[in-house]
């Protein structure tokens, strides 16, 4: 559970911004979406490999 302690004299907007940042970093919504449906381990692994090769291709293009 994410807790945000609002300091004395701190604006609510600022505290809300901190909450949103922590929420995004914890990836709560992403985990909920991922766990809605079961995906086989082989499919997960294949996606990871495809993502890694895509990122590597982008880095290779950057070097050229």
Secondary structure, DSSP 8 states (H G I E B T S, - for coil): -------TT--HHHHHHHHHHHHHHHTHHHHHHHTSS---HHHHHHHHHHHHHHHHHHHHHHH-
